[in-house]
Amino acid sequence: MDRAAFLAERRTGIGGSDAAVVCGMSPWKTALELYHEKRGEIPDDKEESERMYWGTTLEAVIADHFARENDALLEERDIMRHQDYPFLIVHMDRAILTFRGEDCTHFPGYLEIKTADAFLKKEWMDGPPAHYQLQLQHGLMVSGWTWGAVAVLIGGNTYKQWTFERDDTLISSLIQLEMDFWRRVQAGNPPDPDFGHRTALDMFKRLHRAVNEEVVDLPPRAQDLHEAMAQASEGIKEHTKDKDKAKAELLHLMGEAGTGILPDGSSYVRQKRKRGKTEYIQLTHKKKKGK
């Protein structure tokens, strides 16, 4: 399936990556953005990022490693739909037909494959982040299967995997939340916006693209927002000034020394850097070892 056909299919229901969005637990998208996407009111014109490209490219590599590690037989599947609620869909990375040498074709396993940047390593220390676990449970809900696994390649060189049982209590709540959301999509009843979400500004830029000659009178709330933005801008300027002032005094206290140790045991390190023909000093803070 090409990307255009895949996106069109996704608009016909709620998929695995949508589950955390519906539950308000996604770091990547708000429920309002998902609502507009499902209704075709936000264009699917986001270019494939390099991260997305490598995530897709490495999927087969990670699947092969999972198969070798677990003496597993894997199979690719088409998009599946819930037998009772066809608007609940899942595009499964792989189905697990055998695992650790044992046949599991009666109750296949659902394999979710991920890649993660190295700086996100801590988020995976105790297991997959919650939004990915929701994605797995959504897949088990749609398929009716009893178990699944998550495999991840972190930073291009650290592999981890976990297996999970089906959680029927969670799935019962998930079905209700997703049914309520889909009713909103069909009825044209948008969920409340989450203006504080990290992706909210980008979403509204994409949603309100039209520019015309209309002039509108804004409500009193708009004045409050304007004042808040102005204060925030001034705060950023003051913060930058204070930061530069403190940095200058730190460099003065260090003199020619390459490293300065603070009373708490942490340190500042001076390093020469070059940007074009201009040399400058980069001051880097390093925590005390063991902290």
C-alpha positions in Angstrom: 0.0 0.0 0.0 1.5 3.4 -1.0 1.4 6.3 1.5 -1.6 8.0 0.0 -3.7 4.9 0.1 -2.4 4.1 3.7 -3.4 7.6 4.9 -6.8 7.3 3.2 -7.4 4.0 5.0 -6.4 5.4 8.3 -9.1 8.1 8.0 -11.7 5.4 8.0 -11.2 4.6 11.7 -9.1 4.8 14.8 -5.7 3.1 14.5 -3.1 1.9 17.1 -1.1 5.1 17.1 -4.3 7.0 17.6 -5.1 5.3 20.9 -2.8 7.4 23.1 -4.1 10.5 21.3 -7.7 9.7 22.2 -6.6 9.1 25.8 -4.8 12.4 26.0 -1.4 10.6 26.5 0.4 11.2 23.2 3.4 13.5 23.1 3.0 13.9 19.4 -0.6 14.9 18.8 -3.7 16.3 20.5 -7.2 14.8 20.2 -8.4 17.9 18.3 -5.7 17.5 15.7 -6.6 13.8 15.3 -10.3 14.8 15.0 -9.5 17.2 12.1 -7.3 14.6 10.4 -10.1 12.0 10.5 -12.5 14.5 9.0 -10.1 15.5 6.3 -10.0 19.1 7.5 -6.2 19.1 8.0 -4.2 18.1 4.9 -1.9 15.1 5.1 1.0 17.1 3.7 3.6 16.6 6.3 6.8 15.6 4.6 8.4 12.3 5.7 11.1 13.3 8.2 14.5 11.6 8.2 13.5 10.0 11.5 10.3 8.6 10.0 12.3 7.3 7.0 14.8 5.4 9.1 12.0 4.1 11.4 10.3 2.6 8.4 13.6 1.3 6.8 14.8 -0.3 10.0 11.5 -2.1 10.7 12.5 -5.2 8.7 16.0 -5.2 10.3 14.5 -5.2 13.8 11.9 -7.8 12.9 14.7 -10.1 11.6 16.6 -9.6 14.9 13.5 -10.3 17.0 12.9 -13.5 15.0 16.5 -14.7 15.5 16.6 -13.8 19.2 13.3 -15.6 20.0 13.3 -18.5 17.5 10.2 -16.8 16.1 8.3 -17.0 12.8 6.8 -13.6 11.8 4.3 -12.7 9.2 3.2 -9.4 7.7 -0.6 -8.7 7.9 -2.9 -6.3 6.1 -4.9 -3.8 8.0 -7.3 -5.5 10.5 -10.6 -4.3 11.7 -12.5 -5.2 15.0 -15.2 -7.7 14.3 -17.8 -5.8 16.2 -16.6 -2.2 15.8 -15.1 -1.9 12.2 -14.0 1.7 12.8 -11.3 0.2 15.2 -8.4 -0.7 13.0 -4.8 -1.8 13.3 -1.9 -1.9 10.9 0.2 -4.6 12.6 4.0 -4.5 12.2 4.2 -8.3 12.4 2.2 -11.2 13.6 4.2 -13.7 15.7 3.3 -17.3 14.6 6.0 -19.2 16.6 7.8 -17.9 19.7 10.8 -19.6 21.3 10.3 -22.6 19.3 6.6 -23.1 20.2 3.7 -22.9 17.8 1.3 -20.1 18.6 -0.9 -20.0 15.5 -4.1 -20.5 17.5 -3.3 -17.3 19.5 -0.8 -15.4 17.5 1.3 -12.6 19.1 1.2 -9.0 18.0 4.7 -7.5 17.4 5.1 -3.7 17.6 8.4 -2.4 16.3 9.9 0.9 17.3 13.1 3.0 16.9 14.1 5.7 19.4 16.8 8.4 19.6 19.6 7.8 22.0 18.6 10.8 24.2 15.3 9.0 24.8 17.0 6.0 26.3 15.8 6.8 29.9 12.2 6.7 28.7 12.7 3.0 27.8 14.6 2.0 30.9 11.7 0.4 32.7 9.8 -0.7 29.6 8.1 1.0 26.6 6.6 4.4 27.3 2.9 4.3 28.2 1.7 5.6 24.8 3.3 2.7 23.1 1.9 0.2 25.6 -1.6 1.6 24.8 -0.8 1.1 21.1 -0.1 -2.6 21.7 -3.3 -3.1 23.8 -5.3 -1.4 21.0 -3.8 -4.0 18.6 -4.8 -6.8 20.9 -8.2 -5.3 21.2 -8.8 -5.2 17.5 -7.2 -8.6 16.7 -8.8 -10.4 19.7 -5.4 -11.9 20.5 -4.1 -12.6 24.0 -0.4 -11.4 24.0 2.1 -9.2 22.2 5.6 -7.8 22.2 7.4 -4.5 21.7 10.8 -4.5 20.2 12.9 -1.3 20.0 16.3 -0.2 18.6 17.5 2.8 20.6 20.2 5.1 19.2 20.9 2.7 16.4 22.8 0.2 18.6 20.8 -0.8 21.7 18.1 -3.5 21.3 15.4 -4.2 23.8 12.2 -6.2 23.9 9.3 -6.9 26.2 6.2 -9.2 26.1 2.8 -8.2 27.4 -0.5 -10.0 28.2 -3.8 -8.7 27.0 -5.3 -6.3 29.6 -9.1 -6.7 29.3 -9.8 -4.1 32.0 -7.8 -1.4 30.1 -9.2 -2.6 26.8 -12.8 -2.1 28.1 -12.0 1.5 29.0 -10.2 2.0 25.7 -13.1 0.8 23.6 -15.4 3.3 25.3 -13.1 6.2 24.9 -12.5 5.4 21.2 -16.2 4.9 20.6 -16.9 8.3 22.1 -14.2 9.9 20.0 -15.5 8.3 16.8 -19.0 9.6 17.5 -17.5 13.1 17.8 -15.8 12.7 14.4 -19.1 11.5 12.8 -21.2 14.2 14.4 -18.8 17.0 13.8 -18.4 17.7 17.5 -14.7 18.5 18.1 -13.0 17.8 21.4 -11.7 20.8 23.5 -8.4 22.1 22.3 -5.2 21.6 24.4 -3.4 24.9 23.8 -0.6 23.9 26.1 0.4 20.8 24.1 3.7 20.9 22.4 2.1 20.4 18.9 -0.9 22.8 19.4 0.7 25.8 17.7 1.7 23.8 14.6 -1.7 22.2 14.4 -3.5 25.6 14.4 -1.1 26.9 11.8 -2.0 24.0 9.6 -5.7 24.2 10.3 -6.1 28.0 9.7 -4.2 28.5 6.5 -6.6 30.7 4.6 -5.8 34.4 4.5 -8.5 36.8 3.3 -9.3 40.5 3.5 -11.8 40.0 6.4 -11.3 42.2 9.5 -12.7 40.7 12.8 -13.2 42.2 16.3 -11.5 39.9 18.8 -13.1 39.2 22.3 -11.6 40.5 25.6 -9.8 37.2 26.0 -7.6 38.1 23.0 -6.3 41.2 24.9 -5.3 38.9 27.8 -3.5 36.6 25.4 -1.7 39.6 23.8 -0.5 40.8 27.3 0.6 37.3 28.2 2.6 37.0 25.0 4.2 40.4 25.5 5.2 39.6 29.1 6.6 36.2 28.0 8.7 37.9 25.4 10.1 40.4 27.9 10.8 37.6 30.3 12.8 35.8 27.6 14.9 38.9 27.0 15.5 39.4 30.7 16.3 35.7 31.2 18.9 35.9 28.4 20.5 39.0 29.8 20.7 37.5 33.3 22.1 34.3 31.8 24.8 36.1 29.8 25.7 38.3 32.8 26.2 35.2 35.0 28.2 33.4 32.3 30.5 36.4 31.9 31.2 36.5 35.6 31.8 32.7 35.7 34.4 33.1 32.9 36.0 35.9 34.8 36.2 33.8 38.0 37.8 30.9 36.0 40.4 33.0 34.3 42.5 30.9 32.0 41.6 27.6 33.8 40.0 25.0 31.5 37.7 23.7 34.3 36.1 25.2 37.4 34.8 23.1 40.2 31.6 24.4 42.0 31.0 23.9 45.7 28.4 21.3 45.0 31.0 19.2 43.1 29.8 19.9 39.6 32.0 21.7 37.2 32.2 24.1 34.3 34.5 23.3 31.3 35.8 25.9 28.9 36.4 24.7 25.3 37.4 26.7 22.3 35.1 26.6 19.4 35.1 28.1 15.9 32.2 29.4 13.9 33.5 30.4 10.5 36.5 32.7 11.2 35.3 33.6 14.7 36.7 31.9 17.7 34.6 31.8 20.9 34.6 30.0 24.3 31.9 27.4 25.0 31.1 27.0 28.7 29.7 23.5 29.5 28.2 22.5 32.8 28.9 18.9 33.9 27.2 17.2 36.8 29.1 15.7 39.7 29.9 12.0 39.0 27.4 9.7 40.4 24.6 12.3 40.4 
